[in-house]
Amino acid sequence: MPTVLLTGFAPFGGEAVNPSWQAVSALHGARIAGHRVVARELPVEFGASVRALREALRQAAPALVLCVGQAGGRPRLSLERVAINVDDARIADNAGAQPVDRAVVAGGPAAYFATLPIKAMLAALRDAGIPAEVSQSAGTYVCNHVFYGLMHALRRGRVRGGFVHIPYSPAQASRHPGAPCMAVETVTAGLRVAVRTALTTEADLEISAGAEH
């Protein structure tokens, strides 16, 4: 049976858990549109995260890859459009590294676009009642580092890939007054919808999902 690789991250930034891994791990072994889900946890470390991702790609040999990370403060599932070739860390990673203005891949292109049908995924998520948006920036921390590393690894093949940012979980939001949150179960359901749509959609929809800023 062909596989789908989903990745989440370990906790970081003083948090005890990372809902990206909680949501992704809940789908490990699931069957979606004739594909078996393989879930892997990545370290929140520059360099090591991409090495772990490449090993997961080698082991799973997936037909599709969706990496998932947390963006505390965002209220919706954010389908990332573009990964940029820069590491610029506001805080240190879990290994203490804090690169500034460094390339993810030396000599690589300035950016890669996701190759998943993000507009169709957006429409399917909204139809399912799950708050979602297309995001124009995955930041410059480890999430973008992994997103760029993924698309660089997939650049010559036929495997499609992309990245989704998710909000705080309710347990986390209780420690961040006023911050939006989403139940891990809702995130898991949204990832299932997103993966199913990506697997069953060849040509993306042409609908507006841009931003003014």
NUVOTI-227091 format. One line per field, with one value per residue (C-alpha): residue in three letters; x, y, z. Coordinates in steps of 0.05 Angstrom, whole numbers. Each point is the difference from the previous one (the first is absolute). Example, Ala and Ser with C-alpha at 12.3 -4.5 7.8 and 13.67 -1.06 7.14 Angstrom:
BEGIN
r <- [ALA | SER]
c1 <- [246 | 27]
c2 <- [-90 | 69]
c3 <- [156 | -13]
% end
This chain:
BEGIN
r <- [MET | PRO | THR | VAL | LEU | LEU | THR | GLY | PHE | ALA | PRO | PHE | GLY | GLY | GLU | ALA | VAL | ASN | PRO | SER | TRP | GLN | ALA | VAL | SER | ALA | LEU | HIS | GLY | ALA | ARG | ILE | ALA | GLY | HIS | ARG | VAL | VAL | ALA | ARG | GLU | LEU | PRO | VAL | GLU | PHE | GLY | ALA | SER | VAL | ARG | ALA | LEU | ARG | GLU | ALA | LEU | ARG | GLN | ALA | ALA | PRO | ALA | LEU | VAL | LEU | CYS | VAL | GLY | GLN | ALA | GLY | GLY | ARG | PRO | ARG | LEU | SER | LEU | GLU | ARG | VAL | ALA | ILE | ASN | VAL | ASP | ASP | ALA | ARG | ILE | ALA | ASP | ASN | ALA | GLY | ALA | GLN | PRO | VAL | ASP | ARG | ALA | VAL | VAL | ALA | GLY | GLY | PRO | ALA | ALA | TYR | PHE | ALA | THR | LEU | PRO | ILE | LYS | ALA | MET | LEU | ALA | ALA | LEU | ARG | ASP | ALA | GLY | ILE | PRO | ALA | GLU | VAL | SER | GLN | SER | ALA | GLY | THR | TYR | VAL | CYS | ASN | HIS | VAL | PHE | TYR | GLY | LEU | MET | HIS | ALA | LEU | ARG | ARG | GLY | ARG | VAL | ARG | GLY | GLY | PHE | VAL | HIS | ILE | PRO | TYR | SER | PRO | ALA | GLN | ALA | SER | ARG | HIS | PRO | GLY | ALA | PRO | CYS | MET | ALA | VAL | GLU | THR | VAL | THR | ALA | GLY | LEU | ARG | VAL | ALA | VAL | ARG | THR | ALA | LEU | THR | THR | GLU | ALA | ASP | LEU | GLU | ILE | SER | ALA | GLY | ALA | GLU | HIS]
c1 <- [0 | 28 | 16 | -9 | 52 | -24 | 50 | -9 | 49 | 25 | -17 | 39 | 0 | -14 | -62 | -11 | -34 | -5 | -70 | 29 | 28 | -62 | -45 | 47 | 13 | -75 | -2 | 59 | -23 | -65 | -24 | -18 | -21 | 36 | 64 | 30 | 22 | 70 | 12 | 69 | 21 | 55 | 46 | -6 | 71 | 30 | 37 | -21 | -73 | 14 | 46 | -56 | -49 | 45 | 7 | -76 | -7 | 49 | -36 | -72 | 10 | -65 | -45 | -16 | 30 | -32 | 42 | -36 | 24 | -28 | -8 | -26 | -44 | -30 | -75 | -6 | 33 | 50 | 15 | 69 | 12 | 75 | 64 | 59 | 74 | 17 | 9 | -9 | -16 | -33 | 11 | 50 | -20 | -1 | 75 | 16 | 13 | -25 | 21 | -8 | -7 | 27 | -23 | -38 | 35 | 62 | -8 | -73 | -55 | -30 | -65 | -42 | -75 | -41 | -20 | -64 | -68 | -6 | -61 | -39 | 23 | -23 | -69 | -7 | 20 | -50 | -54 | 15 | -9 | 74 | 30 | 55 | 40 | 56 | 62 | 52 | 56 | 23 | 47 | 76 | 5 | 4 | -68 | 22 | 67 | -35 | -49 | 57 | 40 | -60 | -12 | 74 | 2 | -61 | 21 | 19 | -54 | -75 | -16 | -41 | 10 | -19 | -6 | -56 | 5 | -50 | -22 | 13 | -39 | -50 | 48 | 55 | -46 | -18 | 72 | -4 | -60 | -39 | 35 | -44 | 1 | -27 | -15 | 51 | -58 | -23 | 71 | 3 | -66 | 24 | 64 | -40 | -43 | 62 | 36 | -61 | -10 | 73 | -1 | -62 | 12 | 43 | -11 | -9 | -59 | 6 | -30 | 22 | 40 | 50 | 19 | 8 | 57]
c2 <- [0 | 69 | 46 | 72 | 30 | 48 | 34 | 40 | 32 | -11 | 52 | 66 | 69 | -24 | -38 | -70 | -27 | 16 | -9 | -10 | -67 | -16 | 10 | -35 | -60 | -11 | -16 | -49 | -64 | 30 | -14 | 61 | -5 | -67 | 23 | -19 | 58 | -2 | 52 | 24 | 50 | 50 | 36 | 75 | 10 | 32 | -52 | -61 | 10 | -4 | -60 | -36 | 19 | -28 | -65 | -3 | 11 | -56 | -49 | 17 | 11 | 41 | 21 | 65 | 38 | 50 | 31 | 32 | 51 | 47 | 75 | 25 | 61 | -23 | -16 | -48 | -56 | 36 | -33 | 27 | 23 | 14 | -21 | 49 | -15 | 36 | -18 | 60 | -24 | 47 | -53 | -56 | -70 | -59 | -11 | 73 | 21 | 68 | 11 | 70 | 13 | -67 | -41 | -64 | -29 | 37 | 17 | -23 | 41 | 58 | -37 | -61 | -3 | -56 | -52 | -19 | 25 | 50 | 37 | -65 | -19 | 68 | -9 | -71 | 23 | 57 | -46 | -45 | 59 | 3 | 70 | 4 | 50 | 4 | 30 | 38 | -9 | -60 | 45 | -8 | -50 | -76 | -9 | 39 | -36 | -67 | 24 | 25 | -63 | -43 | 36 | -1 | -75 | -11 | 48 | -53 | -51 | -9 | -1 | 59 | 36 | 59 | 29 | 18 | 44 | -12 | 42 | -11 | -56 | 22 | -25 | 45 | 59 | -1 | 23 | 52 | 45 | 24 | -46 | -38 | -76 | -62 | -68 | -53 | -44 | 54 | 8 | -76 | 1 | 58 | -36 | -60 | 45 | 35 | -65 | -32 | 62 | 2 | -74 | 6 | 67 | 5 | 73 | 53 | 46 | 72 | 38 | 63 | -11 | 56 | 54 | 75 | -2]
c3 <- [0 | -17 | 58 | 21 | 46 | 54 | 45 | 64 | 48 | 70 | 53 | -1 | 29 | 71 | -19 | 29 | -63 | -73 | -29 | -70 | 23 | 41 | -61 | -49 | 44 | 7 | -74 | 0 | -33 | -26 | -71 | -41 | -73 | -8 | 34 | 67 | 45 | 29 | 55 | 22 | 53 | -19 | 49 | 6 | -23 | -61 | -41 | 41 | -19 | -74 | 10 | 37 | -54 | -55 | 39 | 7 | -75 | -13 | 46 | -19 | -75 | 1 | -56 | 37 | 58 | 47 | 55 | 58 | 51 | 52 | -8 | 66 | -10 | -66 | 4 | -58 | -37 | -44 | -67 | -17 | -71 | -2 | 35 | -2 | 2 | 64 | 74 | 46 | 70 | 50 | 54 | 6 | -22 | 48 | -11 | 15 | -72 | -22 | -73 | -29 | -75 | -21 | -60 | 13 | -61 | -24 | -73 | -1 | -32 | 39 | 11 | -15 | -7 | 32 | -52 | 36 | -25 | 57 | -28 | -6 | 70 | 25 | -31 | 28 | 70 | -1 | -26 | 60 | 47 | 19 | 1 | -52 | -41 | -51 | 31 | -40 | 51 | 41 | 40 | 5 | 57 | -1 | -33 | -62 | 4 | -5 | -53 | -44 | 14 | -20 | -66 | -16 | 12 | -44 | -55 | -52 | 14 | -8 | 74 | 22 | 65 | 43 | 70 | 48 | 62 | 56 | 60 | 74 | 33 | 54 | 54 | -27 | -10 | 74 | 12 | -55 | 18 | -60 | -49 | -49 | 3 | -33 | 30 | -20 | -23 | -48 | -27 | -11 | -36 | -43 | -18 | -22 | -45 | -27 | -16 | -32 | -44 | -20 | -19 | -42 | -34 | -62 | -21 | 54 | 4 | -23 | 58 | 36 | 63 | -2 | 50 | 1 | 50]
% end
